[in-house]
Amino acid sequence: MRAFISLDLPAEIIKEIKKIQNALPKFVGKKTESENLHLTLKFLGEVSEEKIEQIRENLKKIKLSPRDDSSKDIQGGHENLQAGDTAVPSGEPQKFQVSIDSIGVFSKKVIRIVWLHLTNCDALQREIDEKLSDLFGKEQRFMGHLTIARVKNIKNSPRDDSSKDDTAVPSGEPKKEFLEKLKKIKIPKINFMVENFKLKSSTFKSEGPVYEDIEIYNLK
């Protein structure tokens, strides 16, 4: 089966994300459905039933407690990111707060993904990497993000629709215009507590991927 480890979102946070999705500039592609919004902490790919059992047991060993350290910047080639890593491994696994603080794309030259950045997920991801290091390689460039849209194409918009003139000249380059509008979207203060993370399976069907919980790991 295909498996991954993720953070799911509270219903009230998904409602706020939908508002942001509705404010996106026009594009050809697809907005992520509400039921598919999640943060992937680690993608595991195709794994056997035997390996799944090893993963389940290893993840039970995770220990995490919160600490504030908002001064750390995230690097790695992603556009317009600054965020804090606010947890370190220690003691019993603890709940921790996450914030959605910015919107962006992975590449300004080839726009394929629109994401929202989530702060404070790095320590949990590193601890997952550590506990699964005997089974999987560690992530090289992790960034906590939600994919809110997948872009196939971006088109120019007309300068003035009020004239109803079919000969209206498109304004600017489509990518530049899209990015400028994206930058103007105001991200409200969105915070929530992470109370668990999940080991999940993914099955591809004609109507899209279907996700199922394999194991839920509660944080105290």
Secondary structure, 3 states (H helix, E strand, C coil): CEEEEEEECCHHHHHHHHHHHHCCCCCEEEECCHHHCEEEEEEEEECCHHHHHHHHHHHCCCCCEECCCCCCCCCCCCCCCCCCCCEECCCCCCCEEEEEEEEEECCCCCCCEEEEEECCCHHHHHHHHHHCCCCCCCCCCCCCEEEEEEEEECCCCECCHHHCCCCCCECCCHHHHHHHHHHHCCCCCEEEEECEEEEEEEEEECCEEEEEEEEEEECC
